[in-house]
Amino acid sequence: MSFGPGPVILSLSQWTELNLSAIIQATATASALDTIESLLFKDALITINGQTSSRADLAEQLNKARFPGTQAAISFKGAVEVPADAQKPLLAGSVGVFFTAVVKLPEIIRDVPPQEKLTASINVVIAEGESLSKVTPDRKVKELNAVIHLGAVQA
């Protein structure tokens, strides 16, 4: 009997990008907060633009340009990761990502919907959580440092 390949375990940077995309592309603040809750340790240190922040602040900053029903197009421009243990590179370490997200706003001006652009650099320290499965690692962020800028896109 053959069961095929096992689960695909994402690299630390792939895991970070996947989770940040889920937060930014969430259609409601509650969805973003749920993703943040599953992403961060309860006592995680969060810093946004040099200020100590909360999970709610993080969700608000990453979804500031969003209106109900709008979609964000996210583009990761680069990532760097440093595993905490070279023998177990997929379990824990530090990751830095840089991305932009463009949101088309619901109103129309001169036949063109205005857009907001979120530009961010986010660094995270990932540690092992308490995994219920021995097959896939449980990772959580214990530190998150973000530099976030939101501005209008000029047509």
C-alpha positions as CSV (number, residue, x, y, z in Angstrom):
1,M,0.0,0.0,0.0
2,S,1.4,3.4,-1.0
3,F,0.3,6.7,0.6
4,G,2.2,9.1,-1.6
5,P,4.4,11.9,-0.4
6,G,4.0,13.4,3.1
7,P,3.1,17.0,3.9
8,V,5.1,19.8,2.3
9,I,6.9,21.8,5.0
10,L,7.4,25.4,4.0
11,S,10.6,27.3,4.6
12,L,10.5,30.0,7.3
13,S,10.3,32.7,4.7
14,Q,7.5,30.9,2.7
15,W,5.6,30.4,6.0
16,T,6.0,34.1,6.9
17,E,4.8,35.3,3.5
18,L,1.8,32.9,3.5
19,N,0.7,34.2,6.9
20,L,1.2,37.9,6.1
21,S,-0.7,37.4,2.9
22,A,-3.6,35.9,4.8
23,I,-3.7,38.9,7.2
24,I,-3.5,41.5,4.4
25,Q,-6.0,39.8,2.1
26,A,-8.5,39.1,4.9
27,T,-11.9,40.4,4.0
28,A,-12.7,41.4,7.5
29,T,-10.7,42.7,10.5
30,A,-12.0,39.7,12.5
31,S,-10.4,37.3,10.0
32,A,-7.1,39.2,10.2
33,L,-7.2,39.1,14.0
34,D,-7.8,35.3,13.9
35,T,-4.8,34.8,11.6
36,I,-2.7,37.1,13.9
37,E,-3.8,35.1,16.9
38,S,-2.7,31.8,15.3
39,L,0.6,33.4,14.1
40,L,1.8,35.0,17.4
41,F,2.7,33.6,20.8
42,K,0.5,35.1,23.5
43,D,3.4,37.1,24.9
44,A,4.9,38.1,21.5
45,L,6.7,41.5,21.3
46,I,5.2,43.7,18.6
47,T,6.8,46.9,17.4
48,I,5.3,49.0,14.6
49,N,7.2,52.0,13.3
50,G,9.3,52.1,16.5
51,Q,6.3,52.0,18.9
52,T,5.3,49.0,21.1
53,S,2.0,47.7,19.7
54,S,-0.7,45.2,20.1
55,R,-2.2,42.5,17.9
56,A,-5.2,44.8,17.2
57,D,-2.8,47.6,16.1
58,L,-1.0,45.2,13.8
59,A,-4.3,44.1,12.1
60,E,-5.3,47.8,11.8
61,Q,-2.0,48.9,10.3
62,L,-2.0,46.0,7.8
63,N,-5.6,46.5,6.8
64,K,-5.8,50.3,7.0
65,A,-6.4,50.9,3.3
66,R,-9.1,48.2,3.1
67,F,-12.8,48.7,2.8
68,P,-15.4,45.9,2.9
69,G,-15.3,44.0,-0.4
70,T,-12.0,45.4,-1.6
71,Q,-9.1,43.2,-2.5
72,A,-5.4,43.7,-1.9
73,A,-2.8,42.6,-4.5
74,I,0.3,41.8,-2.5
75,S,3.8,41.5,-4.0
76,F,6.8,40.3,-2.0
77,K,10.0,42.0,-3.2
78,G,12.5,40.0,-1.1
79,A,13.1,37.8,1.9
80,V,16.0,36.7,4.0
81,E,16.0,34.0,6.6
82,V,18.5,32.7,9.1
83,P,17.6,29.4,10.8
84,A,18.2,29.2,14.6
85,D,19.7,25.7,14.1
86,A,21.4,24.7,10.9
87,Q,20.5,21.1,11.6
88,K,16.8,21.9,11.8
89,P,16.4,24.9,9.4
90,L,12.6,24.6,9.1
91,L,11.7,24.9,12.7
92,A,12.8,28.3,14.0
93,G,14.8,31.3,13.1
94,S,14.7,34.9,11.9
95,V,13.0,36.2,8.7
96,G,12.8,39.6,7.1
97,V,10.4,40.3,4.2
98,F,9.7,43.4,2.2
99,F,6.5,43.8,0.3
100,T,3.9,46.1,-1.2
101,A,0.2,45.7,-1.3
102,V,-2.1,47.8,-3.6
103,V,-5.8,48.2,-2.8
104,K,-8.3,49.6,-5.3
105,L,-10.7,51.8,-3.4
106,P,-14.5,51.4,-4.0
107,E,-15.1,55.0,-5.3
108,I,-14.4,56.0,-8.9
109,I,-12.7,59.2,-9.9
110,R,-12.5,60.0,-13.6
111,D,-13.3,56.4,-14.5
112,V,-10.4,55.1,-12.4
113,P,-10.7,53.7,-8.9
114,P,-8.1,55.4,-6.6
115,Q,-5.6,53.1,-5.1
116,E,-3.7,52.9,-1.8
117,K,-0.3,51.4,-1.5
118,L,1.0,49.7,1.6
119,T,4.8,49.3,1.7
120,A,6.3,47.3,4.6
121,S,9.4,45.7,5.9
122,I,8.6,43.1,8.5
123,N,11.1,41.1,10.6
124,V,10.0,38.2,12.7
125,V,11.7,35.8,15.1
126,I,10.0,32.4,14.8
127,A,10.1,29.7,17.5
128,E,8.7,26.3,17.9
129,G,5.2,26.1,19.4
130,E,3.6,23.2,21.1
131,S,2.9,20.9,18.2
132,L,0.0,18.4,18.3
133,S,1.5,16.6,15.3
134,K,5.0,15.1,14.9
135,V,4.6,15.4,11.1
136,T,4.4,19.2,10.7
137,P,6.1,21.8,12.9
138,D,4.1,24.3,14.9
139,R,5.8,27.6,14.5
140,K,4.8,30.9,16.1
141,V,6.2,34.4,16.1
142,K,7.8,35.6,19.3
143,E,8.9,39.0,18.0
144,L,7.6,41.1,15.2
145,N,9.2,44.4,14.1
146,A,7.4,46.2,11.3
147,V,8.0,49.4,9.4
148,I,4.8,50.2,7.5
149,H,3.9,53.1,5.2
150,L,0.5,53.8,3.6
151,G,0.1,56.2,0.8
152,A,-2.0,57.0,-2.2
153,V,-0.9,55.7,-5.6
154,Q,-0.6,58.5,-8.1
155,A,-2.3,57.8,-11.5
